Amino acid sequence: GISVITIITDRMNFTSNSKKLALFDVDGTLTPARKTASPEMKAFLVELKKRASVGIVGGSDLVKQKEQMGENIVDEVDYSFSENGLIAYKNGTLIGKQMIHTYLGEDNLKSIINWTLKYIADLDIPIKRGTFIEFRSGMLNISPIGRNCSQHERDEYEKFDLANGVRAKMIEQMKTVFAHLNLTYSIGGQISFDLFPQGWNKTFCLNFIPEGEYEEIHFFGDKTFEGGNDYEIFTHSRVIGHTVTSPEDTIAQCTALFLR
């Protein structure tokens, strides 16, 4: 069956010096997309931490988060949430870890994988390559053409998919077949879509921030529009949302809010 989230609580009794938490998306907010944080941004976060608690929440895994923000990022901020908080650190200590296979159970996961492979096997598309399902700790990434395709094949498939709705039709069927599992489906990029349990967006990280620990939780992100991966946390009732356009804009908005 579906197990509830497990939180490691041994370090949860820390109280912050400040009653405000500044929570940041990574890509496009603290760093240029897929690039590393500038020395200016790192220096800014050090200054900000003197005035407020600081947390980061990104969709990427911890390895990627460290590549972008620095090897010691979990020790440099109050909260570090990778994979939207499925992997959660507070003051450098792991406080939560959630995996899709333990959450859904092996039988449910196997039924999704079996159905997907059968569906793709019967799918008539111009070409197929390899790696049709990529298993990640927080999601399955499903690609009808297969992730091993070249960039040219990727571009061609994207046109075919837009014209024929390959991914959209597949998702519609999965929504019916697996309705009982309460899954979310997200089409992103050119060739694939993600499948993950409902609520495993950025709001998941709020599970680790107890009600009342902060008077204000401010979130800064660039994809705060409906359908963007910052939208759910940006509009959450516990959060004061701010839309930013670049890392420079993040620094400017935070300086006005916290460092005056």
PyMOL commands that set and color helices and strands:
alter all, ss='L'
color gray80, all
select helices_A, chain A and resi 39-49+62-69+73-76+83-85+100-104+106-121+151-164+166-177+179-181+202-208+231-234+247-258
alter helices_A, ss='H'
color red, helices_A
select strands_A, chain A and resi 20-24+53-57+79-82+87-90+93-97+133-135+140-142+183-188+192-197+216-221+240-243
alter strands_A, ss='S'
color yellow, strands_A
deselect
rebuild
show_as cartoon
